[in-house]
Amino acid sequence: MASSSTDMTLCHLQPGEVGLATLRQIYQGNVRIELADSAREKVLASQQTVQRIVEQGRVVYGINTGFGKLAQTSIPAQRLAELQRNLVLSHSVGIGEDLPDNVVRLVMATKVLSLSRGHSGIRMEVIEALITLFNAGVMPCIPQKGSVGASGDLAPLAHLSLMLIGEGEVRVNGEKVSAVAGLASVGLEPFILGPKEGLALLNGTQVSTSLALRGLFEGERVFAAGLVAGAMSLEAIKGSVKPLDPRIHAARGQEGQIAVAAAVASLLEGSDIVTSHAHCGRVQDPYSIRCVPQVMGACLDNLKHSARILQIEANAASDNPLVFAENGDVISGGNFHAEPVAFAADIIALAVAEIGAISERRIALLLDTGLSGLPAFLVNDGGVNSGFMIAQVTAAALASENKSLAHPGSVDSLPTSANQEDHVSMATYAARRLGDMCFNTAVIVGIEAMAAAQGIDFNRPLQSSAIMEAELRTLREKVAFLERDRLMAPDVENMRLWASRENWPAPIQSLLPSFL
């Protein structure tokens, strides 16, 4: 049985104008979508343009021709339905684990947005079917691998399209059933696709864009966690707050740097730990503490830039050819080429890798008694107890893995389709690998926060600021102070979840691009 819509948030989709906050809601789930009525007239006009071309016997690529290298092959009208069905079946060659439902929701919603721009020549009934299936929680099974990010995300979008023609499998409330059963659960029958409809469904950047949006949203979380953990580490080692002085950052002028310095200063406002060593003569902390505004500010700027690109792409008409109903033109171009998405994903990867890299260095600092002034490896009775020694090794392993994963996907390309498609973006991989990178960085930052909390507890009874003490209480609900060695894997997982959470203190939350 399809899922109930009770208590779901309704997201209104105005093609071309959907913001990051709405896309984030769709990613998080428990939402229904509805399409703006104003889109229907454009969709109808576009579909009627395609129908007139067929009726007039005009030969137009994607409507009554073969595809790719076979574009010169004209297809008779009586075989156009067969052409579209064969297109979907032949392109359904994805492999690997299925995309998770949160990504599939974004794929379906952004495909609805793209088709509803009125340039795809598709029937309104097909778009409405996607909306109905989305709202009922019927998710197509889309394998993760098999797209090079040009000519659209062909293989994964073909697997989405299989659902509409009654082929393949879908998930309903997490359970795999046949596509026919999934359609029947919402009162639909398999579609016979009309001219251009299969191509419109398969072309587009919706899978790579949705994976990149996941990377953005998860990247924001680890960015926020990294700032909180960094502030905790500064408190643990009784570091200097002078590098947060706004005059330093105004003198440089980098927006992200200025914003991060102000946010971290707000986190620490009112801290007794800060005032306890105001005249200690400490001049300079290691870069991983002192340069948080410079490093994390640059990461923030990169996240904001990528967010702007991905918001545009989520609203884009990115199939091919595009129909312009006002004068009947059908124009072949290359909006399916996902180079903007690939660059955005690569930029997010750089930010996520750096958030983890600087965090791992602060963990090492905390554990080094010569630098931190804290007990070696943050544990009493060292020698018998190893404390945080190997937790730092895990962080180092993941930070190193992220360095390899951060290699840009956009610089790679292999020709396909007999060299017709001779330069591709590799955006789908570039975006997909962000999931692993964000997972790794959440672990690293979580370990740092756990270690920093340990250091702060060694400095008791001194108190941090009200904001930071609230964060420390939340953290201590997940992990206890490390009195002596214990099984730490559950603590590391709990702290990964802490670093992957949605809500953060207001000074940090206000920085995140999808909330701006």
N, C-alpha and C positions, 0 to 999 in steps of 0.2 A: 504494500500500500504506500502511496506517495506521502511525503511528510506534510504535516498540517501547517497552515500559514498563521496560526494564532500567535499573537505577540511578536510577529516579525516586523522589523522596520521596513517601511516602504521607501525605496529609492527611485526618484523620478529621473528618467534619462532624457535629457534634451541633447540630441546629437550635435556634436561640435562644442558642447559647453560643459561637459561633466568634469567636475573637479576631483582633486586627489582625495579629499575627505570622503566623497561618495565611493570612489574606487577602494579606499581603505575599508569602508563599511562592507562592501561586497566581498572583499578578501576575508574579513573577519567572520562573515556568515550571519545566519539568522536574519536574512533580509529577503524581501521580494522586490522585483523591479517592474516598473511600468514605463512605457514609451510615451513621450510627448505626442499629443494628437497632431501637432503641426508637422510631424515627420511623415505622416501617412500620404499626404498629397504628393510629396516629392518622390516617395517610393513608387506610388502608382504611375506617375508620369514617366519615371525611368523604365518601369516594366513595360508600359505601353509602347515606348520607343523601341525596345527590343522586339516586341511582337510585330510592330510595323515592318521592321527590317526583314524579319522572317517571311511575312506575308508578301513583301515586295520582291523577295528573292535576291536581295542584295547580299553580297558575300562580305562578311565582317568578322575579323578575328575574334575568337572566343564565343561567337554566337552560332556560326554554322561552318566553322573550320576545325581542323585538328589543332593540337596545342604544341607549344614549344617549337621544336624542329619540324613538326608536322603542320605548321601554320598554313602552308600553301595548299593543304588538302581540303577541298570543299566537301561538305557533308550535306546530303539531301535532307529536306525537311522531315521526311518520314522516319529518319534515323536520329533526330536530334535528342530525343529522350534517351535512346540507347547510348548516344555519345556522352551525355552527362552522367548517366549511371556508371558507364565504364570508366569515366574519369575518376569518380570517387573510389571505385573498387581498385583500380590499378595503382592509385596513389596511396592506398592504405597499407603502407609497408613500414610503419613505425615499429620500434623494438624497445625492450627494456620495461622497467616498472611503469605503471600508470602514473600520470600526474595526479597529485593530491587534489581533493575536492576544492580547497580554497583557491588553488590556481585555476582549476577548471571553471569555477564560478566567474573568475575574471575573464577567462577566454570567452565564455558564452556571452557575458555582458558586453565586452568590447567588440565581439563579432556583431552583436545586435546594433551597437552604436555605429560601426562602420557601414553595415548594410543599410542603415536607416538614414545615411547622409543623402541618399537619393541618386547615387552614381553607379549602382551595381546591377540594375535591371532585374531585380529579384521580386517575386510576389510578396505582398504583405503577409500572406498566410504562412509563408516559411518563417519569416521573422517572428510572427506571433507564436508559432510553434516553439521556437527557441525560448521565448519568454515564458510560455506555459511550462515547458520542461524545467527551466531554471527555477521557477517559483514552486514547483512540486518536488524539487530536490532530485530530479532525474539527471544524473551526470554521465556523459559519455565517457567510456574508457579510452583514454588517450595515452599511448606509450610515449615515454619521455624523449626517446632518441630517434633521429632520422631526418632532421631538418638542417639545411645549410643556411637558412635565413635569407633566401632570395627566391624569386617567383613565389614569395610568401612562405609561410610555414606549411608547406604542401602536405607532407605525410601526417603530421599531427592534426591538421585541420581536416584532412580526409577522414580520419578516425572520428572526429566530431560529426562530420557529415554522414558517416555510415548510419548513425543513429536515426537520422531523418528518413533514410530509405529502408529502414527496418533490418539493417545488417549489423553485425558485431554485437557488443555487449554494453550495458550501461550499469551504473550503480544507483540503487534506490535505497536511501537510508543506509548506505554502506554495503549493501548486499548486491552481488553481481547477478544480473538477470539478462535475458536476451533483449535486444533493442525493441523487438516487436512487443514484448511484455511491458517494457518501459513506456513505449508509446501508448499502449492500451490502458496503462494505469492512469493516464490523464485524458483518455478518450480520443486519442489520435490514431490514425492509420499511417502506414508508410507512404511517403510522398513519391510521386513520379515527377522528377525534376524537369522543369521547363528549360528553354534555351538560356544559356549562360548561367543558370542557377548553380550548377555544380562548380563551375569555375569561380563564381563569386564567393561561394562558401570556402573553397580551398585556397584561393589567393588571399593574401593579407598577412599582417605581422602580429596577429593577436596572441599567438602562443609565446613568441619571444618577448613581446611587450608585457604580457601577464607575468612571465617568469622574472622579468626585470623589475616589475612593480613589487613582486614578492621580495626581491633583493633589496629594493628601496625601503619597504616597510620594515623588514627585519633588520636592515642596516641602520635605520633610525633608532631602533630599540637598543642595539649594541652601542651605538654612538652615545645615547643617553646614559646607558649603564657605565660606559667608559668614563664619562665625566664625573658621575657620582663616585665610582671606584677611585678615580684619580684624586678627587677631593678627600676621600677617606685616607688614601695613602699619604697625602700631604699632612694630614692631621696625625697619622700614626708616627711619622718620622719627625714631627714638629718642624715641618718645612716652613719656608718663608712665603708670606702672601704678598711681598713687595712686587714680585713679577706680575701680579694681577692689577697693578696700578693702571687705571685707564689712560693715563698720559702716555705710557709706553706704547699702547696699542693705537691710540689716535695718531701718534707720530709716524706710524707705519701706514695706517689707513686701510688695512684689509678688513672687510666687513665681518667675515666669519670669526677672525681673531678677536676683534673688538667685542662681538656678541658673546663668544665663549668666555673671555676673561670676565665680563660683567656677570655672566650666569654663575660661574664658579665662585666669584666673590660673594654673590647673593647666597649661595649654599652655605658659606662659612660665616656669614654675618652673625655676630653675637657669640662666637665660639670662645669658650674659656681656654681651650687649648691654644688658640692663636695668641691670646693676650698673655698666657703663662710664660711665653718665651720671647716676648716683644723686644727685649734688650739683650738677647743671647749673643749677639754679634755675628750670627750666621749670615753670610753674604750671598753665597750661591749654592743652590741645590743642583743635583744632576739634571740633565736636559729633560729626562722623562717626567720630572716634576715641574721644573722651571718653564719648560716650553709647551705645556699643555695648551695654552691659548693658540700658539702658533701652529702646532700640529693638528689639534682637533678643530681649530678654526678653518684650516685648509680642507679638512675632511668635510666639515659642514658646507663649505662653499661648493665642493664637488657634489655632495648629496643634493643641494638645492638646484644646481645646474641640471643634474640628471632628472630630478623631479619635473622640471619644466619641460624637458624633452619628452619624457614618458607621458605626461599629461596630454601633450599635443598628439602623440602617437596613439594614445588610447581612444581619441576622438576621430582619428583619421580615416578617410576613405583610401584603403591601401590595396584594393584588388585591381585587376587589369583584364580587359580594357575598362575605362571609365565612361559612363554614359552621361551626356549633357543634354537633358531633355528639352531645354529651352530652344535649341536649334537642331536637335536630332543627331548631333555628332557623337560618335563612339571612337574614343582616342586611346590607342595603345601607348603605354608609357612604362614606368618602372617604380610606382609607389610601393610595390611589394618588396622592394629591396630594403632590408632592415638595417642599413648602415647606421642611421641615427640611434637605433636601439642598441646595436653592438657597441658603439662608442659610449653610450650612457651606461651600459652594463659594465664595460671595462673601467669606467671612471668610478662607479660604485665599488668595484672590486678593489681598486687602489685604496679607497677610503676605508673599507672594511679591513683590509690587510694591515693598514697603518694603525687603526684603532687597536687591533690585537697586538701588533708589534710593540707599540709604546707601553701597552698594559703589561706585557710579559717582562719588559725591562723594569717596570716598577715592582713587579713581584720579586725579581732578583734582588732589587735594592732593599726591599723589606726584609729579605732573608739574610742579608749580609750584615752581621752585627757591627762591622767596622764602619759601614755607611749609615745604617739606620739607627744605631744606638739601642736597638731592641735585642732580646735574646736570640741567639743564633737559631735560624730556621723556625723562629717564632714559637718555641716550646721550651718549657722548663725541663730540667734533668736531661739535657741533650746528650747524645751518645746512646743512652738507653732508648730515648725517643728521637725519631727522625723528623718529627713535625711536618713542616710544609715542603720538605726537600724534594720529594718526588712529584708533588702537585705542580711544582715549578717546572719539572721535567716534562710533564704532560703539556703545560702551557707552551713550553719551548717547541715541543714536537708539532703542536697545532699551528703555532706562529710560522714555523718553517714550512709546513704544508701549505699554508695560505700564500706564501711567497711564490710557490710553484703555480698555484691556482690563479694567482693574480696576473700571470702572463696574458697579455691582451688577446682575446679571441678575434678581434676585428682585423688584425694584421694577417690572418690566415685566409686562404681561399683555394678551392679546388673547382675547376670547371665541371659543369654537368650538362646533360641534355645535348650531347654531341657538339659541345662548345658553343651552343646557342646561349647558354647561361654561363658565360666565361668568367665572371667575377661575382663572388657571393660574399655575404657578410659574416657568416658563422655566428649570427646574433643569438640563435637559440641556445647553443652551447655557452656562449658568453654570459647569457642571463641565467641559464640553469645552474652553472657552477657557483653562483652566488648563494644558493641554498646551503651548500657545504661550507662555504666561507663564513657565512653568518653563524652557523652552528659552531664552528671552531672558535670564532671570536667571542661568542657568548660564553663558551667554556672558559676561555682565557680571562675575560673580564670578571666572570663569576669567581674564579680562583683568586684574582687580585682583591676583589671586595672582601672575600672571606679572610684573606691574609691581612688586609688592612684593618678589618674589624678586630682581629686578634691583636694587632699592634696597638690599636686604640685602647683595648681592654687592659693591656699591660700598663697604659698610662693613667688608669683610673686612680683617684676619683675625678680627675679632670673631665669636664663635659665639653662636647662639641656644640655646634649651634642647634637650635630647635629643629630645623629641617634635617640636619644630619643625624641627630639622635633618633628622630622618627624613622629614618632609613635604617639605622643600626638595629632598632627594635624589630623592624620587618625582617631584617637579615637573620637576627637571632631566633626568630620563629622558625627559620628553615634549617639553621645549623647552630650547634652549641659551641661554646668556647672549647678549644682543644686543650684539655688538661693533660692528656697523655695520648700516645698513638692509638688510633682506632681505625676501623675500616672507613676510608675517606671517599670511596667511589660514590656512595649515596649523597654525601655532602657536595661533591663536585656537580652531580646531576641536579641537585636542588638549587645550587647557585647558577647553573646554566639557565634554569627556569626563571630564577630571579632576574638575570640579565636579559631574558627574552620577553619580559612582561611589557604590557602596553602603557601603563600609567606611571609617570615620573613626577618629581617635584615641579611646581609651576615654572621656576626659572629655566629649567631644562626643557620642559614640554613645549614652551613657547618658541624654542629654537627650531623645532622639527619642521621640515618643509611641507609635509602633507597636512600640517595643522595651520599653516600660514594663510 
